[in-house]
């Protein structure tokens, strides 16, 4: 995979998708709906926003196995 300047690649554990809030998983649809809010943000901000969203979704329920790694290609220097 080759990232274009400014693109972000997000890697995440299954714990993100399997985070169970009020009886339902966080899931791929919620993940996909969350990510556009981070468009153009630094990699650390993407991970922080997603982590906060998942923790909020959990609403105090116990959960583990949430790992996130975002890699952002630098913008061109022109």
MODALIN-V930276 format. One record per residue. N is the residue number from 1. RES is the residue in one small letter. PHI is phi in whole degrees, -180 to 180 (NA if undefined). OMEGA is omega as a letter, one per 30 degrees, with the letter a starting at -180 (none if undefined). Layout:
N:RES:PHI:OMEGA, N:RES:PHI:OMEGA
This chain:
1:x:NA:l, 2:x:-116:l, 3:x:-91:l, 4:x:-77:l, 5:x:-53:l, 6:x:89:l, 7:x:-72:l, 8:x:-123:l, 9:x:-108:a, 10:x:-110:l, 11:x:-110:a, 12:x:-149:l, 13:x:-81:l, 14:x:-65:l, 15:x:-64:l, 16:x:-66:a, 17:x:-70:a, 18:x:-93:l, 19:x:-62:a, 20:x:-104:l, 21:x:-87:a, 22:x:-77:l, 23:x:85:a, 24:x:-131:l, 25:x:-75:l, 26:x:-62:l, 27:x:74:a, 28:x:-68:a, 29:x:-65:l, 30:x:-68:l, 31:x:-61:a, 32:x:-62:l, 33:x:-75:a, 34:x:-78:a, 35:x:-64:l, 36:x:-60:l, 37:x:-67:a, 38:x:-105:a, 39:x:-54:l, 40:x:83:a, 41:x:-78:l, 42:x:-60:a, 43:x:-55:a, 44:x:-63:l, 45:x:-69:l, 46:x:-60:a, 47:x:-63:a, 48:x:-63:a, 49:x:-63:a, 50:x:-66:l, 51:x:-61:l, 52:x:-63:l, 53:x:-66:l, 54:x:-66:l, 55:x:-62:l, 56:x:-63:l, 57:x:-61:a, 58:x:-64:l, 59:x:49:l, 60:x:89:l, 61:x:-72:l, 62:x:-67:l, 63:x:-165:l, 64:x:-138:l, 65:x:66:l, 66:x:-109:l, 67:x:-129:a, 68:x:-134:l, 69:x:-145:l, 70:x:-117:l, 71:x:-124:a, 72:x:-116:l, 73:x:-74:a, 74:x:-64:l, 75:x:-72:l, 76:x:-63:a, 77:x:-84:a, 78:x:-83:none
